[in-house]
Amino acid sequence: MYLGDYIVIERQIAPLRFACCSVSTGTPFTAEVDEDKRHLFSDRTWIDLHPTACRFLRPDGGLFHCTIHRDSPAQCKFYRCVVMRVLGSTGEPAGTITGTLALHSEDPVLRAAYKEAMRDIKDTDPDAEERLQEFLINRGFEIQ
């Protein structure tokens, strides 16, 4: 089973443990679903509707989570996927936030709000995505 261009699951070792291979480097690795994300992994609704998506990716509210974050290969950790689409007060696209919590936007109001939020949020905080989302919603933005 291929997971985009990044991961191949070679076989399932246990119910939540997989023998995988990093496609770009050819490096084998073992991935176990993170304990705090097992409830997300067990819900196959979204992943069954998106057969070309990474088998370890799962939605949770307005965010997407890697369910093998602890064991994921380096290219996944640095992959800059969009984790939030930010809409302005009238519903127009204002920008995007990537998995590294980088903002991509030309909107001056969003840029100012993001700068203010990131004064108190470290991108290494385990709840950084959730805190940033909440901050932006409280400033009148819609998050998808």
C-alpha positions as CSV (number, residue, x, y, z in Angstrom):
1,M,0.0,0.0,0.0
2,Y,1.5,3.3,-1.1
3,L,1.0,6.5,1.0
4,G,1.6,9.3,-1.4
5,D,5.2,9.6,-2.4
6,Y,6.6,9.2,1.1
7,I,5.7,6.0,2.9
8,V,5.1,2.4,1.9
9,I,3.5,0.1,4.4
10,E,5.2,-3.3,3.8
11,R,3.1,-5.2,6.3
12,Q,1.2,-4.9,9.5
13,I,3.1,-6.4,12.5
14,A,0.5,-5.9,15.2
15,P,-2.9,-4.2,15.4
16,L,-1.3,-0.7,15.6
17,R,2.3,-1.4,14.5
18,F,3.5,-1.4,10.9
19,A,6.7,-2.2,9.0
20,C,7.2,0.7,6.6
21,C,9.8,2.1,4.2
22,S,10.7,5.7,3.4
23,V,10.4,6.0,-0.3
24,S,12.9,8.8,-0.8
25,T,15.7,7.2,1.1
26,G,14.7,3.5,1.0
27,T,15.1,3.4,4.7
28,P,12.9,0.8,6.5
29,F,11.3,1.9,9.8
30,T,8.7,0.6,12.2
31,A,5.7,2.8,12.9
32,E,3.4,2.4,15.9
33,V,0.3,4.6,16.2
34,D,0.8,7.2,18.9
35,E,-1.1,6.2,22.1
36,D,-2.9,9.6,22.2
37,K,-4.0,9.3,18.6
38,R,-5.3,5.8,18.6
39,H,-8.9,6.9,18.8
40,L,-8.4,9.0,15.6
41,F,-6.6,6.2,13.8
42,S,-9.5,3.7,14.5
43,D,-12.0,6.0,12.7
44,R,-11.6,5.1,9.0
45,T,-14.4,7.4,7.7
46,W,-12.2,10.1,6.3
47,I,-9.3,7.9,5.1
48,D,-11.7,5.6,3.2
49,L,-13.0,8.6,1.3
50,H,-9.4,9.7,0.5
51,P,-7.6,6.6,-0.8
52,T,-4.5,8.5,-2.0
53,A,-3.9,10.2,1.4
54,C,-1.4,9.0,3.9
55,R,-2.9,6.1,5.8
56,F,-1.7,7.6,9.0
57,L,-3.3,11.0,8.6
58,R,-6.6,11.7,10.4
59,P,-8.8,14.7,10.9
60,D,-9.8,16.0,14.3
61,G,-12.1,18.9,14.3
62,G,-10.6,21.5,12.0
63,L,-7.1,20.0,12.1
64,F,-5.3,17.0,10.7
65,H,-2.9,14.9,12.7
66,C,-0.2,12.4,11.9
67,T,-1.0,9.4,14.0
68,I,2.6,8.1,13.9
69,H,4.2,11.5,14.7
70,R,6.7,9.9,17.1
71,D,7.9,7.3,14.6
72,S,7.4,9.2,11.3
73,P,10.4,9.6,9.0
74,A,12.3,12.9,8.7
75,Q,10.6,13.9,5.4
76,C,7.2,13.7,7.1
77,K,8.3,15.8,10.0
78,F,9.5,18.5,7.6
79,Y,6.6,18.2,5.2
80,R,4.9,21.6,4.9
81,C,1.3,20.4,4.5
82,V,-1.5,22.9,5.2
83,V,-3.1,22.3,8.6
84,M,-5.3,25.4,8.6
85,R,-7.0,27.4,5.9
86,V,-7.8,30.8,7.4
87,L,-10.8,32.8,6.1
88,G,-11.4,36.5,6.8
89,S,-14.5,38.0,8.3
90,T,-16.4,38.0,5.0
91,G,-15.4,34.4,4.2
92,E,-12.6,35.3,1.7
93,P,-9.4,33.3,1.9
94,A,-6.9,35.1,4.1
95,G,-4.0,32.6,4.3
96,T,-2.8,29.2,5.3
97,I,-0.9,27.7,8.2
98,T,1.4,24.8,7.6
99,G,2.3,21.8,9.8
100,T,5.4,23.8,11.0
101,L,3.0,26.6,12.0
102,A,4.3,28.9,9.3
103,L,1.9,31.5,8.0
104,H,1.5,32.0,4.2
105,S,-0.5,35.2,3.8
106,E,-0.5,38.7,2.3
107,D,-3.4,39.8,4.5
108,P,-2.1,42.5,6.9
109,V,-4.8,41.8,9.5
110,L,-4.1,38.1,9.6
111,R,-0.3,38.7,9.6
112,A,-0.7,41.0,12.7
113,A,-2.9,38.6,14.5
114,Y,-0.5,35.7,13.8
115,K,2.4,37.7,15.0
116,E,0.6,38.5,18.2
117,A,-0.4,34.9,18.8
118,M,3.1,33.5,18.2
119,R,4.5,35.7,20.9
120,D,2.9,33.3,23.4
121,I,2.8,30.1,21.4
122,K,5.9,28.1,20.8
123,D,5.7,25.9,17.7
124,T,7.1,23.0,19.8
125,D,4.2,23.2,22.3
126,P,2.1,20.0,22.0
127,D,-1.1,22.1,21.8
128,A,0.3,24.8,19.6
129,E,-2.0,24.2,16.6
130,E,-5.1,24.2,18.8
131,R,-4.0,27.4,20.7
132,L,-3.3,29.2,17.4
133,Q,-6.7,28.1,16.0
134,E,-8.5,29.3,19.0
135,F,-6.6,32.6,19.0
136,L,-7.5,33.3,15.4
137,I,-11.1,32.3,15.9
138,N,-11.3,34.7,18.8
139,R,-10.0,37.5,16.5
140,G,-12.8,36.9,14.0
141,F,-11.2,34.5,11.5
142,E,-12.8,31.3,10.4
143,I,-10.6,28.2,10.3
144,Q,-11.1,25.3,7.9
